[in-house]
Amino acid sequence: MTFPLVRVCWCKNQELTQFSSEYLICHKCETLVCRGSLSIENLRIQDNSNELYTKDYWLSYQTEQHGYPDIYNRAIEDLPERCLYWLNTLMKYKLPSAQVLELGCAHGGSVALAKWAGFDATGLELSPWVVQFAQEIFEIPMLLGPLEDQSLEPNSLDAIVLYDVLEHLPDPVRTMSYAASLLKEDGIFIVQTPQYQKGKTYQEMISENDSFLSLLTAPEHQYLFSKQSVGRFFKDLGFHLLQFEKQLFAYDMYFIASRYPLNKNSEEQITTKLLKTASGRIIQSLIDKTSELNQLNMKYHNSQEDCIDKQEECIAAYSQLKQSQNNLEITQAQLETTQRQMENLQLVTQELQTNKLQSLYHEVSLTQNEIDQINKEIVKIKESKLWQIRSSWFKFKRRLGWTGKE
């Protein structure tokens, strides 16, 4: 299938620049625009193969190209997760038995939950096979074909929901303008769609391995909006108020678009409505059990985070202990070095003391020898005749009474 090049954004800007090989970017409104355009004719499915959104799309293409479960498995797996999540949002702003239309409802599980909750809900799909599939497994009313082909009463709906649909519309202004005409004055849109982060380049996405890269799927995703562009888009439709809710997946944005300020329903109001019918009680039970599961998951998640924190604390403590051990080993090595230095100093001191003592002994010995020599000389002098004459003279003087003083 070949497609002409798209050169015009939904906002009518023709000055688009290269974003990637398959997408252009409109810097006027910050929307990514697919090069290969679809038309309303591409949405009028004639058979169940070789076309977008046919039986093959739901059974093999999504599994092979995107890794999603096929429609049989999704009809089971989606119910307690995304379908219930979307229903909770719907009931927050509209109570049963409001009239609701879901565009691109796939297997119809979300429509089924809404009907069981008490809403007057209808689904719409493009493929005859998918329409029949949803009718058979969930027993819900379904419309076939593009919204523009439907003969619906203006100002009759309380809510139109589009979950992962807005980005697929070939002419979103035309389709959503018609959808807006079907809503009551206080009617709302509930939309989940991929969010292009304003200003982010394709090269940055590649370098960061951004999960948004998986959504650059041409020609399925015709327009990928940013928060700025989607706000302008709905403002142009007359829906000036956008209330963003927490999205299920990080790469999406999830919001309610309204002409007037929104009034939220309390949990008590929702529960009161649900408990009025048997199927509503089942939905309430599903909500309660899912809430309990979410709380358990939150506790488990918190416990995991606590364990991670404790593990990080233990790692940090071990690191500090290891560092202290290293410091202790360094200190011990320094102490051993100091001890060796002290031992060496002690040996040197002992050697010096020994040498000094030996030197002193040697000096004492020399002095003693000198004293002995002097004593010998004194003895020689005393034994000499001169000394004897001197001694006799002094003895003679003492006898004569000479004192040596005049």
TORKOL-4160 file (C-alpha; in steps of 0.2 Angstrom, whole numbers, padded with zeros to 4 digits, m for minus):
406
<pt num="1" X="0000" Y="0000" Z="0000"/>
<pt num="2" X="0007" Y="0017" Z="m0005"/>
<pt num="3" X="0002" Y="0034" Z="0002"/>
<pt num="4" X="0004" Y="0052" Z="m0004"/>
<pt num="5" X="0015" Y="0063" Z="0006"/>
<pt num="6" X="0007" Y="0073" Z="0020"/>
<pt num="7" X="0012" Y="0091" Z="0019"/>
<pt num="8" X="m0001" Y="0099" Z="0030"/>
<pt num="9" X="m0004" Y="0098" Z="0049"/>
<pt num="10" X="m0021" Y="0097" Z="0057"/>
<pt num="11" X="m0018" Y="0115" Z="0062"/>
<pt num="12" X="m0017" Y="0119" Z="0043"/>
<pt num="13" X="0002" Y="0124" Z="0044"/>
<pt num="14" X="0011" Y="0119" Z="0028"/>
<pt num="15" X="0029" Y="0123" Z="0034"/>
<pt num="16" X="0033" Y="0106" Z="0041"/>
<pt num="17" X="0051" Y="0100" Z="0044"/>
<pt num="18" X="0060" Y="0084" Z="0045"/>
<pt num="19" X="0058" Y="0074" Z="0061"/>
<pt num="20" X="0062" Y="0056" Z="0056"/>
<pt num="21" X="0062" Y="0046" Z="0040"/>
<pt num="22" X="0043" Y="0044" Z="0042"/>
<pt num="23" X="0037" Y="0059" Z="0052"/>
<pt num="24" X="0038" Y="0078" Z="0050"/>
<pt num="25" X="0036" Y="0090" Z="0064"/>
<pt num="26" X="0025" Y="0106" Z="0065"/>
<pt num="27" X="0033" Y="0119" Z="0076"/>
<pt num="28" X="0018" Y="0129" Z="0075"/>
<pt num="29" X="0008" Y="0118" Z="0086"/>
<pt num="30" X="0021" Y="0105" Z="0091"/>
<pt num="31" X="0013" Y="0089" Z="0083"/>
<pt num="32" X="0022" Y="0075" Z="0074"/>
<pt num="33" X="0014" Y="0072" Z="0057"/>
<pt num="34" X="0015" Y="0055" Z="0048"/>
<pt num="35" X="0022" Y="0057" Z="0030"/>
<pt num="36" X="0011" Y="0043" Z="0023"/>
<pt num="37" X="m0007" Y="0050" Z="0025"/>
<pt num="38" X="m0023" Y="0040" Z="0026"/>
<pt num="39" X="m0040" Y="0045" Z="0021"/>
<pt num="40" X="m0058" Y="0041" Z="0026"/>
<pt num="41" X="m0059" Y="0028" Z="0012"/>
<pt num="42" X="m0044" Y="0018" Z="0021"/>
<pt num="43" X="m0056" Y="0017" Z="0036"/>
<pt num="44" X="m0070" Y="0009" Z="0026"/>
<pt num="45" X="m0065" Y="m0009" Z="0028"/>
<pt num="46" X="m0071" Y="m0020" Z="0014"/>
<pt num="47" X="m0063" Y="m0037" Z="0019"/>
<pt num="48" X="m0053" Y="m0045" Z="0033"/>
<pt num="49" X="m0036" Y="m0045" Z="0026"/>
<pt num="50" X="m0022" Y="m0034" Z="0018"/>
<pt num="51" X="m0029" Y="m0018" Z="0026"/>
<pt num="52" X="m0026" Y="m0009" Z="0042"/>
<pt num="53" X="m0038" Y="m0013" Z="0057"/>
<pt num="54" X="m0045" Y="m0029" Z="0049"/>
<pt num="55" X="m0045" Y="m0046" Z="0056"/>
<pt num="56" X="m0026" Y="m0049" Z="0052"/>
<pt num="57" X="m0022" Y="m0033" Z="0061"/>
<pt num="58" X="m0029" Y="m0039" Z="0077"/>
<pt num="59" X="m0023" Y="m0057" Z="0076"/>
<pt num="60" X="m0006" Y="m0056" Z="0069"/>
<pt num="61" X="0000" Y="m0039" Z="0064"/>
<pt num="62" X="0000" Y="m0032" Z="0082"/>
<pt num="63" X="0008" Y="m0047" Z="0089"/>
<pt num="64" X="0022" Y="m0048" Z="0076"/>
<pt num="65" X="0025" Y="m0029" Z="0074"/>
<pt num="66" X="0022" Y="m0023" Z="0092"/>
<pt num="67" X="0023" Y="m0039" Z="0103"/>
<pt num="68" X="0005" Y="m0036" Z="0110"/>
<pt num="69" X="m0006" Y="m0051" Z="0114"/>
<pt num="70" X="m0019" Y="m0055" Z="0100"/>
<pt num="71" X="m0037" Y="m0049" Z="0102"/>
<pt num="72" X="m0043" Y="m0066" Z="0110"/>
<pt num="73" X="m0031" Y="m0064" Z="0125"/>
<pt num="74" X="m0033" Y="m0045" Z="0126"/>
<pt num="75" X="m0052" Y="m0048" Z="0128"/>
<pt num="76" X="m0047" Y="m0056" Z="0145"/>
<pt num="77" X="m0032" Y="m0048" Z="0150"/>
<pt num="78" X="m0038" Y="m0030" Z="0148"/>
<pt num="79" X="m0054" Y="m0031" Z="0158"/>
<pt num="80" X="m0046" Y="m0030" Z="0176"/>
<pt num="81" X="m0032" Y="m0018" Z="0171"/>
<pt num="82" X="m0035" Y="m0004" Z="0158"/>
<pt num="83" X="m0054" Y="m0007" Z="0155"/>
<pt num="84" X="m0058" Y="m0005" Z="0174"/>
<pt num="85" X="m0046" Y="0009" Z="0175"/>
<pt num="86" X="m0055" Y="0018" Z="0161"/>
<pt num="87" X="m0072" Y="0014" Z="0169"/>
<pt num="88" X="m0067" Y="0022" Z="0185"/>
<pt num="89" X="m0062" Y="0038" Z="0176"/>
<pt num="90" X="m0079" Y="0038" Z="0167"/>
<pt num="91" X="m0088" Y="0036" Z="0183"/>
<pt num="92" X="m0078" Y="0050" Z="0192"/>
<pt num="93" X="m0086" Y="0062" Z="0180"/>
<pt num="94" X="m0102" Y="0054" Z="0173"/>
<pt num="95" X="m0114" Y="0042" Z="0183"/>
<pt num="96" X="m0124" Y="0028" Z="0176"/>
<pt num="97" X="m0136" Y="0028" Z="0166"/>
<pt num="98" X="m0127" Y="0041" Z="0155"/>
<pt num="99" X="m0125" Y="0038" Z="0136"/>
<pt num="100" X="m0108" Y="0034" Z="0131"/>
<pt num="101" X="m0100" Y="0030" Z="0114"/>
<pt num="102" X="m0082" Y="0022" Z="0113"/>
<pt num="103" X="m0073" Y="0025" Z="0097"/>
<pt num="104" X="m0061" Y="0011" Z="0092"/>
<pt num="105" X="m0067" Y="0000" Z="0106"/>
<pt num="106" X="m0057" Y="m0016" Z="0099"/>
<pt num="107" X="m0064" Y="m0032" Z="0108"/>
<pt num="108" X="m0077" Y="m0021" Z="0117"/>
<pt num="109" X="m0072" Y="m0025" Z="0135"/>
<pt num="110" X="m0072" Y="m0007" Z="0140"/>
<pt num="111" X="m0090" Y="m0005" Z="0133"/>
<pt num="112" X="m0095" Y="m0021" Z="0142"/>
<pt num="113" X="m0089" Y="m0015" Z="0159"/>
<pt num="114" X="m0098" Y="0002" Z="0156"/>
<pt num="115" X="m0115" Y="m0007" Z="0152"/>
<pt num="116" X="m0113" Y="m0019" Z="0167"/>
<pt num="117" X="m0110" Y="m0003" Z="0178"/>
<pt num="118" X="m0127" Y="0004" Z="0171"/>
<pt num="119" X="m0121" Y="0015" Z="0157"/>
<pt num="120" X="m0130" Y="0016" Z="0140"/>
<pt num="121" X="m0114" Y="0012" Z="0131"/>
<pt num="122" X="m0111" Y="0008" Z="0113"/>
<pt num="123" X="m0095" Y="0003" Z="0104"/>
<pt num="124" X="m0088" Y="0008" Z="0087"/>
<pt num="125" X="m0076" Y="m0002" Z="0076"/>
<pt num="126" X="m0070" Y="m0001" Z="0058"/>
<pt num="127" X="m0069" Y="m0020" Z="0054"/>
<pt num="128" X="m0085" Y="m0031" Z="0052"/>
<pt num="129" X="m0075" Y="m0045" Z="0059"/>
<pt num="130" X="m0070" Y="m0035" Z="0075"/>
<pt num="131" X="m0088" Y="m0029" Z="0077"/>
<pt num="132" X="m0095" Y="m0047" Z="0076"/>
<pt num="133" X="m0082" Y="m0053" Z="0088"/>
<pt num="134" X="m0086" Y="m0039" Z="0101"/>
<pt num="135" X="m0105" Y="m0043" Z="0099"/>
<pt num="136" X="m0103" Y="m0061" Z="0101"/>
<pt num="137" X="m0091" Y="m0062" Z="0117"/>
<pt num="138" X="m0098" Y="m0047" Z="0126"/>
<pt num="139" X="m0116" Y="m0045" Z="0119"/>
<pt num="140" X="m0114" Y="m0026" Z="0117"/>
<pt num="141" X="m0121" Y="m0014" Z="0104"/>
<pt num="142" X="m0109" Y="m0010" Z="0091"/>
<pt num="143" X="m0108" Y="0003" Z="0076"/>
<pt num="144" X="m0098" Y="m0002" Z="0060"/>
<pt num="145" X="m0087" Y="0010" Z="0051"/>
<pt num="146" X="m0080" Y="0028" Z="0053"/>
<pt num="147" X="m0089" Y="0039" Z="0065"/>
<pt num="148" X="m0093" Y="0051" Z="0050"/>
<pt num="149" X="m0104" Y="0038" Z="0042"/>
<pt num="150" X="m0115" Y="0036" Z="0057"/>
<pt num="151" X="m0132" Y="0044" Z="0058"/>
<pt num="152" X="m0132" Y="0049" Z="0076"/>
<pt num="153" X="m0143" Y="0061" Z="0085"/>
<pt num="154" X="m0134" Y="0078" Z="0089"/>
<pt num="155" X="m0132" Y="0083" Z="0107"/>
<pt num="156" X="m0137" Y="0066" Z="0113"/>
<pt num="157" X="m0122" Y="0059" Z="0121"/>
<pt num="158" X="m0115" Y="0062" Z="0139"/>
<pt num="159" X="m0097" Y="0055" Z="0135"/>
<pt num="160" X="m0087" Y="0050" Z="0120"/>
<pt num="161" X="m0071" Y="0040" Z="0124"/>
<pt num="162" X="m0056" Y="0037" Z="0114"/>
<pt num="163" X="m0043" Y="0026" Z="0121"/>
<pt num="164" X="m0027" Y="0025" Z="0109"/>
<pt num="165" X="m0038" Y="0031" Z="0095"/>
<pt num="166" X="m0035" Y="0050" Z="0092"/>
<pt num="167" X="m0018" Y="0047" Z="0085"/>
<pt num="168" X="m0025" Y="0035" Z="0071"/>
<pt num="169" X="m0038" Y="0048" Z="0064"/>
<pt num="170" X="m0033" Y="0053" Z="0046"/>
<pt num="171" X="m0043" Y="0069" Z="0048"/>
<pt num="172" X="m0044" Y="0072" Z="0067"/>
<pt num="173" X="m0052" Y="0089" Z="0065"/>
<pt num="174" X="m0067" Y="0083" Z="0054"/>
<pt num="175" X="m0070" Y="0067" Z="0065"/>
<pt num="176" X="m0069" Y="0076" Z="0082"/>
<pt num="177" X="m0079" Y="0091" Z="0076"/>
<pt num="178" X="m0093" Y="0078" Z="0071"/>
<pt num="179" X="m0090" Y="0070" Z="0088"/>
<pt num="180" X="m0092" Y="0086" Z="0097"/>
<pt num="181" X="m0109" Y="0089" Z="0089"/>
<pt num="182" X="m0115" Y="0073" Z="0096"/>
<pt num="183" X="m0111" Y="0078" Z="0114"/>
<pt num="184" X="m0123" Y="0087" Z="0125"/>
<pt num="185" X="m0119" Y="0104" Z="0131"/>
<pt num="186" X="m0111" Y="0096" Z="0147"/>
<pt num="187" X="m0104" Y="0081" Z="0138"/>
<pt num="188" X="m0086" Y="0076" Z="0139"/>
<pt num="189" X="m0072" Y="0068" Z="0129"/>
<pt num="190" X="m0061" Y="0055" Z="0138"/>
<pt num="191" X="m0045" Y="0053" Z="0129"/>
<pt num="192" X="m0029" Y="0042" Z="0130"/>
<pt num="193" X="m0016" Y="0045" Z="0117"/>
<pt num="194" X="0003" Y="0045" Z="0115"/>
<pt num="195" X="0012" Y="0061" Z="0121"/>
<pt num="196" X="0025" Y="0068" Z="0111"/>
<pt num="197" X="0037" Y="0078" Z="0123"/>
<pt num="198" X="0038" Y="0095" Z="0116"/>
<pt num="199" X="0055" Y="0100" Z="0109"/>
<pt num="200" X="0063" Y="0083" Z="0110"/>
<pt num="201" X="0072" Y="0077" Z="0094"/>
<pt num="202" X="0072" Y="0061" Z="0086"/>
<pt num="203" X="0091" Y="0059" Z="0089"/>
<pt num="204" X="0088" Y="0062" Z="0108"/>
<pt num="205" X="0075" Y="0049" Z="0108"/>
<pt num="206" X="0087" Y="0036" Z="0100"/>
<pt num="207" X="0102" Y="0041" Z="0112"/>
<pt num="208" X="0090" Y="0039" Z="0127"/>
<pt num="209" X="0082" Y="0023" Z="0120"/>
<pt num="210" X="0065" Y="0032" Z="0123"/>
<pt num="211" X="0050" Y="0021" Z="0124"/>
<pt num="212" X="0041" Y="0034" Z="0113"/>
<pt num="213" X="0051" Y="0027" Z="0098"/>
<pt num="214" X="0039" Y="0012" Z="0097"/>
<pt num="215" X="0025" Y="0024" Z="0094"/>
<pt num="216" X="0032" Y="0031" Z="0078"/>
<pt num="217" X="0023" Y="0018" Z="0068"/>
<pt num="218" X="0018" Y="0024" Z="0051"/>
<pt num="219" X="0005" Y="0025" Z="0044"/>
<pt num="220" X="m0005" Y="0019" Z="0059"/>
<pt num="221" X="m0001" Y="0034" Z="0070"/>
<pt num="222" X="m0006" Y="0049" Z="0059"/>
<pt num="223" X="m0004" Y="0063" Z="0072"/>
<pt num="224" X="0006" Y="0062" Z="0088"/>
<pt num="225" X="0001" Y="0076" Z="0099"/>
<pt num="226" X="0010" Y="0085" Z="0113"/>
<pt num="227" X="0001" Y="0093" Z="0128"/>
<pt num="228" X="0002" Y="0110" Z="0120"/>
<pt num="229" X="m0005" Y="0104" Z="0103"/>
<pt num="230" X="m0019" Y="0093" Z="0111"/>
<pt num="231" X="m0024" Y="0108" Z="0121"/>
<pt num="232" X="m0025" Y="0119" Z="0106"/>
<pt num="233" X="m0034" Y="0105" Z="0096"/>
<pt num="234" X="m0048" Y="0104" Z="0109"/>
<pt num="235" X="m0049" Y="0122" Z="0112"/>
<pt num="236" X="m0053" Y="0125" Z="0093"/>
<pt num="237" X="m0067" Y="0112" Z="0096"/>
<pt num="238" X="m0074" Y="0123" Z="0110"/>
<pt num="239" X="m0068" Y="0112" Z="0124"/>
<pt num="240" X="m0057" Y="0124" Z="0133"/>
<pt num="241" X="m0055" Y="0114" Z="0149"/>
<pt num="242" X="m0043" Y="0099" Z="0149"/>
<pt num="243" X="m0041" Y="0089" Z="0165"/>
<pt num="244" X="m0026" Y="0078" Z="0165"/>
<pt num="245" X="m0027" Y="0062" Z="0174"/>
<pt num="246" X="m0013" Y="0049" Z="0179"/>
<pt num="247" X="m0010" Y="0039" Z="0163"/>
<pt num="248" X="m0008" Y="0020" Z="0163"/>
<pt num="249" X="0008" Y="0020" Z="0153"/>
<pt num="250" X="0023" Y="0033" Z="0154"/>
<pt num="251" X="0022" Y="0037" Z="0136"/>
<pt num="252" X="0004" Y="0042" Z="0136"/>
<pt num="253" X="m0007" Y="0057" Z="0141"/>
<pt num="254" X="m0024" Y="0054" Z="0148"/>
<pt num="255" X="m0037" Y="0068" Z="0150"/>
<pt num="256" X="m0055" Y="0074" Z="0150"/>
<pt num="257" X="m0060" Y="0088" Z="0139"/>
<pt num="258" X="m0075" Y="0098" Z="0143"/>
<pt num="259" X="m0083" Y="0114" Z="0138"/>
<pt num="260" X="m0087" Y="0119" Z="0157"/>
<pt num="261" X="m0078" Y="0116" Z="0174"/>
<pt num="262" X="m0080" Y="0098" Z="0179"/>
<pt num="263" X="m0089" Y="0091" Z="0194"/>
<pt num="264" X="m0082" Y="0075" Z="0201"/>
<pt num="265" X="m0093" Y="0061" Z="0208"/>
<pt num="266" X="m0089" Y="0055" Z="0226"/>
<pt num="267" X="m0085" Y="0037" Z="0229"/>
<pt num="268" X="m0101" Y="0036" Z="0239"/>
<pt num="269" X="m0111" Y="0042" Z="0224"/>
<pt num="270" X="m0103" Y="0029" Z="0213"/>
<pt num="271" X="m0106" Y="0015" Z="0225"/>
<pt num="272" X="m0124" Y="0020" Z="0227"/>
<pt num="273" X="m0127" Y="0019" Z="0209"/>
<pt num="274" X="m0118" Y="0003" Z="0206"/>
<pt num="275" X="m0127" Y="m0006" Z="0220"/>
<pt num="276" X="m0144" Y="m0003" Z="0213"/>
<pt num="277" X="m0142" Y="m0017" Z="0200"/>
<pt num="278" X="m0135" Y="m0035" Z="0200"/>
<pt num="279" X="m0122" Y="m0032" Z="0187"/>
<pt num="280" X="m0117" Y="m0016" Z="0195"/>
<pt num="281" X="m0114" Y="m0025" Z="0211"/>
<pt num="282" X="m0102" Y="m0037" Z="0201"/>
<pt num="283" X="m0093" Y="m0021" Z="0195"/>
<pt num="284" X="m0092" Y="m0014" Z="0213"/>
<pt num="285" X="m0085" Y="m0031" Z="0219"/>
<pt num="286" X="m0072" Y="m0030" Z="0205"/>
<pt num="287" X="m0067" Y="m0012" Z="0209"/>
<pt num="288" X="m0066" Y="m0017" Z="0228"/>
<pt num="289" X="m0055" Y="m0032" Z="0224"/>
<pt num="290" X="m0044" Y="m0023" Z="0212"/>
<pt num="291" X="m0042" Y="m0009" Z="0225"/>
<pt num="292" X="m0037" Y="m0022" Z="0237"/>
<pt num="293" X="m0025" Y="m0029" Z="0225"/>
<pt num="294" X="m0018" Y="m0012" Z="0221"/>
<pt num="295" X="m0015" Y="m0009" Z="0239"/>
<pt num="296" X="m0006" Y="m0026" Z="0241"/>
<pt num="297" X="0004" Y="m0022" Z="0226"/>
<pt num="298" X="0008" Y="m0005" Z="0233"/>
<pt num="299" X="0013" Y="m0013" Z="0250"/>
<pt num="300" X="0024" Y="m0025" Z="0240"/>
<pt num="301" X="0031" Y="m0011" Z="0230"/>
<pt num="302" X="0035" Y="m0001" Z="0246"/>
<pt num="303" X="0042" Y="m0017" Z="0254"/>
<pt num="304" X="0053" Y="m0019" Z="0239"/>
<pt num="305" X="0059" Y="m0001" Z="0240"/>
<pt num="306" X="0062" Y="m0003" Z="0258"/>
<pt num="307" X="0072" Y="m0019" Z="0255"/>
<pt num="308" X="0082" Y="m0009" Z="0241"/>
<pt num="309" X="0085" Y="0005" Z="0254"/>
<pt num="310" X="0090" Y="m0007" Z="0267"/>
<pt num="311" X="0101" Y="m0016" Z="0254"/>
<pt num="312" X="0109" Y="0001" Z="0249"/>
<pt num="313" X="0111" Y="0005" Z="0268"/>
<pt num="314" X="0120" Y="m0012" Z="0270"/>
<pt num="315" X="0131" Y="m0009" Z="0255"/>
<pt num="316" X="0135" Y="0008" Z="0261"/>
<pt num="317" X="0139" Y="0001" Z="0279"/>
<pt num="318" X="0149" Y="m0013" Z="0271"/>
<pt num="319" X="0158" Y="0000" Z="0260"/>
<pt num="320" X="0162" Y="0011" Z="0276"/>
<pt num="321" X="0167" Y="m0005" Z="0285"/>
<pt num="322" X="0178" Y="m0010" Z="0271"/>
<pt num="323" X="0186" Y="0008" Z="0271"/>
<pt num="324" X="0188" Y="0007" Z="0289"/>
<pt num="325" X="0197" Y="m0010" Z="0288"/>
<pt num="326" X="0208" Y="m0002" Z="0274"/>
<pt num="327" X="0212" Y="0012" Z="0285"/>
<pt num="328" X="0215" Y="0001" Z="0299"/>
<pt num="329" X="0227" Y="m0010" Z="0288"/>
<pt num="330" X="0236" Y="0006" Z="0283"/>
<pt num="331" X="0237" Y="0012" Z="0301"/>
<pt num="332" X="0243" Y="m0005" Z="0306"/>
<pt num="333" X="0256" Y="m0004" Z="0292"/>
<pt num="334" X="0261" Y="0013" Z="0298"/>
<pt num="335" X="0262" Y="0007" Z="0316"/>
<pt num="336" X="0273" Y="m0008" Z="0310"/>
<pt num="337" X="0284" Y="0004" Z="0301"/>
<pt num="338" X="0286" Y="0016" Z="0316"/>
<pt num="339" X="0289" Y="0001" Z="0327"/>
<pt num="340" X="0303" Y="m0005" Z="0315"/>
<pt num="341" X="0310" Y="0013" Z="0315"/>
<pt num="342" X="0310" Y="0013" Z="0334"/>
<pt num="343" X="0318" Y="m0004" Z="0335"/>
<pt num="344" X="0331" Y="0002" Z="0323"/>
<pt num="345" X="0333" Y="0018" Z="0333"/>
<pt num="346" X="0335" Y="0008" Z="0349"/>
<pt num="347" X="0348" Y="m0003" Z="0341"/>
<pt num="348" X="0357" Y="0013" Z="0335"/>
<pt num="349" X="0356" Y="0020" Z="0352"/>
<pt num="350" X="0362" Y="0005" Z="0360"/>
<pt num="351" X="0377" Y="0004" Z="0348"/>
<pt num="352" X="0380" Y="0023" Z="0352"/>
<pt num="353" X="0379" Y="0020" Z="0370"/>
<pt num="354" X="0391" Y="0005" Z="0369"/>
<pt num="355" X="0403" Y="0014" Z="0358"/>
<pt num="356" X="0402" Y="0029" Z="0371"/>
<pt num="357" X="0405" Y="0018" Z="0386"/>
<pt num="358" X="0419" Y="0009" Z="0377"/>
<pt num="359" X="0427" Y="0026" Z="0373"/>
<pt num="360" X="0424" Y="0032" Z="0391"/>
<pt num="361" X="0432" Y="0015" Z="0397"/>
<pt num="362" X="0447" Y="0019" Z="0386"/>
<pt num="363" X="0449" Y="0037" Z="0392"/>
<pt num="364" X="0448" Y="0031" Z="0410"/>
<pt num="365" X="0461" Y="0018" Z="0406"/>
<pt num="366" X="0472" Y="0031" Z="0399"/>
<pt num="367" X="0470" Y="0042" Z="0414"/>
<pt num="368" X="0474" Y="0028" Z="0426"/>
<pt num="369" X="0489" Y="0025" Z="0416"/>
<pt num="370" X="0494" Y="0043" Z="0417"/>
<pt num="371" X="0491" Y="0043" Z="0436"/>
<pt num="372" X="0501" Y="0027" Z="0438"/>
<pt num="373" X="0515" Y="0035" Z="0429"/>
<pt num="374" X="0514" Y="0051" Z="0439"/>
<pt num="375" X="0514" Y="0040" Z="0455"/>
<pt num="376" X="0530" Y="0031" Z="0449"/>
<pt num="377" X="0538" Y="0048" Z="0445"/>
<pt num="378" X="0533" Y="0054" Z="0463"/>
<pt num="379" X="0541" Y="0038" Z="0470"/>
<pt num="380" X="0557" Y="0041" Z="0460"/>
<pt num="381" X="0558" Y="0059" Z="0466"/>
<pt num="382" X="0555" Y="0054" Z="0484"/>
<pt num="383" X="0569" Y="0041" Z="0483"/>
<pt num="384" X="0581" Y="0053" Z="0475"/>
<pt num="385" X="0595" Y="0061" Z="0485"/>
<pt num="386" X="0589" Y="0078" Z="0482"/>
<pt num="387" X="0573" Y="0074" Z="0490"/>
<pt num="388" X="0581" Y="0066" Z="0505"/>
<pt num="389" X="0593" Y="0082" Z="0507"/>
<pt num="390" X="0577" Y="0093" Z="0506"/>
<pt num="391" X="0568" Y="0082" Z="0519"/>
<pt num="392" X="0583" Y="0083" Z="0530"/>
<pt num="393" X="0584" Y="0102" Z="0528"/>
<pt num="394" X="0566" Y="0104" Z="0533"/>
<pt num="395" X="0568" Y="0093" Z="0548"/>
<pt num="396" X="0583" Y="0104" Z="0554"/>
<pt num="397" X="0573" Y="0120" Z="0552"/>
<pt num="398" X="0559" Y="0113" Z="0563"/>
<pt num="399" X="0572" Y="0108" Z="0576"/>
<pt num="400" X="0579" Y="0126" Z="0576"/>
<pt num="401" X="0562" Y="0133" Z="0578"/>
<pt num="402" X="0561" Y="0141" Z="0561"/>
<pt num="403" X="0544" Y="0143" Z="0554"/>
<pt num="404" X="0548" Y="0150" Z="0537"/>
<pt num="405" X="0541" Y="0167" Z="0542"/>
<pt num="406" X="0551" Y="0182" Z="0545"/>
